[in-house]
Amino acid sequence: MCNALKKPDLPSSGHPDTLPKVSAIIIARDEARTIGACIQAVLTATDGIDSETVVVDSGSVDATATEVARFPVRLVSITPSVPLSPAIARHVGLQYARGDYILYVDGDTVLVEGWLKEALTTMQSDESLAAVAGACEGIQDDDGERISTDQYPDTDYAFPQHLSGSALYRRSALDAVGGFNPNMRAAEEIELGARLRKAGYRLERLPRAMSRHHRKAAPETVRELLRRVRRGYPIGEGQLWRHTVSFDLPQPDAFAQVRNATAFVVLLVAGIASLLLTMYSGTTVPWITWIGLMVCIFAAFAIRSRSIRRPSYYFLTWLIAGPLVVWGMVKRPYSADVFPQLHVTVKDFHPGQADRRANRPPRPGAKCPDDDGAETPNRQN
């Protein structure tokens, strides 16, 4: 039997003994440049709302923790005993959240003032809604020039299949389907969206500005490709296919990316086979045929996109990321409630106040950390 979960004396506009209405979960990894603005925007958005803010740090090696300490929030730092991912951070953060509504925010994102209250009103008026998001402005600082674009220009606002990393979720809906799956290296929002829709819930994007996303690299650049590969995102795309098939989930539109990467890997295997056949048969026909096929595919892509750069980028992407997508496809799928034990360190910050803790009742069903609140195992089944 464990003692009651020790909760910090976090800022709340409601009575200190009541559960907050909104729990903001900010996930971060090396976000020292933007985390301060992110937290401040969340605190501004939740002003006047009974709320709490939890920042989940996934092994940052920069000054992220130092920046977080300037704000009255709870910092949950994950020990990197396994390859960390946004999905793990979202999963861990939910265990420290007590609100009826969960506001997920990425650490490189700044909320637009006014969106949250409209999102809450929308959620409260429709019980079938599991989550709500909005328009996101992608910001890229390039050599001193700020480039701003619509991050989701082709998205369906009324009936989206999934939402982005920043969104407001209904806690009961997350609990009903198991929340974010920590086993996903990436594409966790798409996988969760499929499970929510299978359970009969609906998602929606409000046609108004929700956030500004400060990109680490411009889209469709080698720098962004290598960043995504290092973080294991292609593996997550392959896992998305495997989970969809294994758990009989609604097929998402994102499957097109997986099909393209898989088709390119098949072409690569065919190329290797043609080269071997040429070497052992003494005829160059198989190799030349394969080269001709690849040239035709590249030319068709270039004509369709009216660009040489775009097919060059995607050929490079499929060459590097394609095998990782296939690896994700063959990985054994696990549901959200099956995950290795993690250890986290929890700190509560009260700028300008003495650090103190208050015994406050945990959310019903919440897992209890160690009594000292310092080293807390993230217990999984």
N, C-alpha and C positions, 0 to 999 in steps of 0.2 A: 504494500500500500504506500502510495507516495503522498507527500504533503501537497497542499494547494500550490498551484503555479504562482510564483512570485512575480508580480507585475510592477514595472517601474511607475513612478509618479509622473507619468507623461502628461503633457498639456492636453486638456480636454475642455470643451466649452460646456459640457454637461456636468452632472453630479459625479464626483470622483468614484463612487461605488457602483456606477452603472456601466454596462458594456457600451463601447462606442458604436455609433451608427456606421461610421466609415473607418476602415483601416487602410491606410496608404502604405503600400509595399514598394519600395524603390530598390531595384536591383542594380548593382554596380560592379565593375571590374576595371580598375585603372581609369577612373573617371574624375580625377582631381580637377581637370579643367572645367567641367560642367556641373559637378555634383552640387556645388553650393547654390547655383542658380536653380537647379532642379528642386532641391529641398525647399528653398524659399518660395518657389512657385506653388509647391504642394501645400505649404503652411498657409499661404495666402488664399489658395482655393478652398481650404477647409476651415477658414476663419468663420466662426459662427455656426459650425457644424460639430457635433460631438464626434471627436476623431482621435486617432493615434497614428503615428508615423513610424514605420519600421524600415531601416535601411539594411539590405543584405549585401555584404561585401564578399565577392568570390575570389579571395586570395590576391587582392590588389598589392602591387609592389611600389606604387607611387604614393602620393600624399592624400589619397582618397579618405582614409580614416581620420586624418588630421582635419580635413575640411568638414567632415561629418560632425566632428566633436564641437563645432561652433554652434550647433543647432540642438534644440530640445527634442531629441529623437532617441530611439533605441537602435543600436548598431549590433547586428548579428553577423559575425565574421566566420565564414566557413573554412575549416582547415582543408587544404587541397589534398586529401588522401586518395581521391579519385579524380579523373579529368572533369573539371567543373564546366558548367554550361548555364545559360540563362534558365533552362527548365528546372535545374536543381535549385537555383536561387529562388525562383517563384514557388517551388514546392516547399522549401524550407521556410520562406517568409510566411506562407499561409499558416504554418503551425504556430506562429507567434502573433497572429492576427485574431482579433476578437469581434470585429465589426460584422454587421449584417450585410454590408457592401464592401467589396474589396477593390481598391483602386490600385492597379498595377501601373508603375511608371518606370521606364528605363532611365538609367542614370545620365544618359546623354540627351535627355529630352526635357523640355520646359513646357509645363502646362499653360494654356491660355486662360486667363482669368474669366470666370463666368461659365465656362463649359461644364464644370463638375455639377453645379447646382441644377442646370438644365438636364444633365444626364440623370441625376437622382430623381427629378420630377418625372422624366420619361419612364424610368424603371419602376417607380411606384405606381404608375398608371396602367402598367401592363405586366401581369404576373408571368406571362409566357416569355418575357424577355430574360435571357440569361446574362446578357452583357451588352454594353453600349460603348461605342467609340466615336470618332469624328474625323474631320479632315486634319491631315498632318503636313506641315510645311518642312520639307527637307532643306537644311542649310549646310552649305559647303564653303568653308573659307579657303580660297585658292590664291596664294601669293598676294594676300591682302585684299583680294576682291571677294565679296560675299555673294554667292550664287544661291538663289532661292527657287525651289521648284515644288510642285505638288507631288508628295511622296507616293500617293496612291491615285494616279490619274484615271485608271480604268476600273476602279473598284465599284462594286454594287453597294449603294448606300442603304437601300431599303431592305434587301435580303442577302447580306454578305454571307459567304460560307465560313469565314473566320474573321477575327479581328487582329489588330497589330499588338505589339508588345505592351503598349500603353492603352488601357481600357478599364472601364468600371464593370465589375462582375457581381452578380448576386451570390452571396455566400452559400445559400442553400442549394443553388444549382451546381456550384463547384463541388460541394460535399456529395451531391447525388451521383456525380460521374467520376469522382476521385480526384478532381483538380488537375493541375498540370502534371504530365507524366515526366518524372525526373530522369527516366531512362532515355529520353529523346535528346540527342546531341544538338538538334536544331529542329525547326518547323513545328515546335511544340504548340504554337498558337493554332496552326492548321489542324493538328491532330486533336487538340481539345475542342475546337470548333466542330469537328466531325462527330465527336462523342456527344456533345451537347445537342446537336441537331438530331442525332439518332435517338436521344432521350426525349425528343419532342419540344425542346426549347428553341427559341428564336434569337437571332443576333441582329443588331442594327447599328448603322453609322449615322450620327446626326449630321445634317448638311451645314455644319458650321465648324470654325476652327477649334481644334482640340489642343494641339501641341506643335512645338517646333523641335525638330530632331536635328541635332548637330552631328552630322555624319563624320566619321573618322577618315573616310576616303570617298571620292566621287564614284558613283555607280559606273559599272562597266570599265573599270581600270584595273591594271595589273596589281596595283597596291591593294585594292579592295578584294580582288580574287585571292591573293596570298593571305590576307587577313582572315577571310572566310575559311580557307583551307586549314590554316593554323588552328582555328577554333573548332574545326570538325563539322562545319555546316553541311558539306556534301554528304557526310555520313547520315545526318539527320534527314536529309531528303530521301535517301534510300530507306531509312527506318519508317518514314511516313508511308511509303508504298507497302512495306511489310506489315505494319500495324493495321493499315486499312484492309488488307486482304485477310489477315489473321483474325481480326476482331470484327469483321463484317461491318465496316464503317462506310458512310456515304463517300463516294469517290470525289475528291476535291479537284478543282481545276489545276492545282499545282502539279498534278501528275504529268502534265506536258513537259515540265523541266526534267522529271525523272526519265520519261520516255526518250527524250532527246539525248541525255547523257548515256543511257543504256545502249541506245542505237549506235552512238559513236564508239563505245567500248567494243561492240560487236564488229564494227568496221575495223577497229584496231586489231582485234584478234584475227580477222580475215586478212589484214595486211601482213601480220606476222606469218600466218599460214602460207600466203602467196610468196613471201620472201623465202621461206624454207623450201617450198616446192620449187622455186626458181633455182635455188642453190643445189638441190639434189637431182633435179631433172635436166639441168643444163639448158633449159629454155627460159627466156625472159618474159614470155607471154603472161603468166599469172601476175608477176610483179607490175608490169606495165599496165595491165588491165586494172589492177587495184589503184595505181596512181591516177589513171584516167578517170576512174569513178570518183575519187576524192576531189579531183580538179573540177569535175562537173558539178558536184555537190556544192563546192565553194563558190563556183561561178553563179549557180542558181541562187544561192543565199545572197551574194553580192548584188545581183540584179534586183532581187525582191526588196532588199533593204536600201538599195541605191547608195551603197557604202562598201568600201574595202575594209575599213577599220572594224566594223561590227562583226562580220564573219570571222575576221582574224582573231578578235577577242574571244568569240564563242568557241572557235576551234581550240584555242589555247585552254579555255575553261574546261571543255569536255575532255581534253587530253590529260589535264592535271586532276580535275575533280571527278571525272567519270568513274575511274576505278574505286574511288571512295564511296560514290553513290552505290555501286554494286556491292561493296562491302557492307554498307548499311542495309541493303536489301536482304542479305543472307544472315545478318545478325539475328539471334533469337529474340523474338519480341516479348516484352514483359509489361504487365499492366502497371498502373500508377502506384499500387500499394505494395509492390515488390521492388526493393531497392536496398543496397548495402548500407550499413550503419555509417553515419557521419558524425563528426564532432564539430561543434561550433563554440565560439566565445561570444558572450553577450555582455554589452556595456550600455548603460543608460546615461545619457548626457543631459545635464541641467545647467546650461551656461549661466553664470552669475549666482548660482545657488549651491549649497552644500549637497553633495551626492547622497541621496537617501532613497530607500526603497519602502514601498508600502505593500502590505499583503492585500491583494485584491483577488477575488475569485476568478478562476480560469473560465474560459468559454467552455460550456458543456462538451465533454468529449476530447478536450485538449490534452495533449501528451505532456507529462510533467518533466521538466528538466531537473538536473541535480539540484539539491537544496541550496548550494552556495551560489547558483546562478552563473558560475564562471565557465566551467567546461561542461557543455550540455550535449549529450549524445542525441542525434537525430534518430530516434528509434524507428525502425521499419520492421514489417513482418517478414 
